[in-house]
Amino acid sequence: MIVKYGGNAMKSLDLRRAVAAEIAALRAEQTVVVVHGGGPVIERELAARGIPSEFRAGLRVTSPEAMDVVEMALCQLNKQLSQDVGHAVGLMGRDSELLRAEVFDPSLGRVGRVTGVNADVLRALIGAGLTPVVGCVAVGPDGDALNVNADTAAGAVAGALNESIVFLTDVDGVYRTYPDPESRAAHLTRAEVEGGIADGWIAGGMIPKVRAALDALDRGAPFAVIASGMHAGALSAAARGEAGTRITP
């Protein structure tokens, strides 16, 4: 199973370590690969250097100067998460061209679209009993780093390994009548997701989340789950199908 981890769920050190412990426990039951972002950490480091932060359509505009900071911040977080999980190896896209990418849109700077995953590296680590922890920086055709969206990077890894994926986020799943918790959809098909977007009950910030899930299915993941990473026990419950929203083809 691929676990996409990042964002608000990383703001609390105690919560981060609780989720890491769940990842370690899940590893005893099945293969686990962690793919992470780190928006809050990046924001902090950019602000400390007086580098402006700008987003367009949900993507961070990444100048070469900002790219250096993004890579530095994510590398540090990558090693911290690996230590938290234990028996893990932290990797970035430059490592054996683990994540290859191309420039997504020149107007966004060093922002990339994942074009390939070196799945053999991940399989070798898994075979050695280690958990790969992958930061969302890829290597571009010019050999330099590209900033890639963590959701789509996780989907690409899931597809390359033909594994299911859990997107840990700050909501409990997809709601048919937001924010009524009783309206959480336990399971949705691709057609139901597309219908929900068209009908408007999947809206706002949930749209990129379900799009990332559908992208993972397109790449070969058997199913995707959108679940909360904001409280202990959420990951194990999502893996068992007892929490979040499972999306299938």
Protein Blocks (a to p, Z undefined) as FASTA:
>chain_A
ZZddehjllmpmklmmmmmmmmmmmmmmmccdddddhfkmmmmmmmmnopacddeehiac
ddfklmmmmmmmmmmmmmmmmmmnopiacddfklgolbgcddfblknopadcdfbdcfkl
mmmmmmnopacdddfbdcdfkopacdddfklmmmmmmmmnopacddddfbfbdcfbdcbf
klpcfbdcfklmmmmmmnopagcjllmmmmmmmmmmmnopabdcdddfkbghklmmmmno
pgcjdddZZ
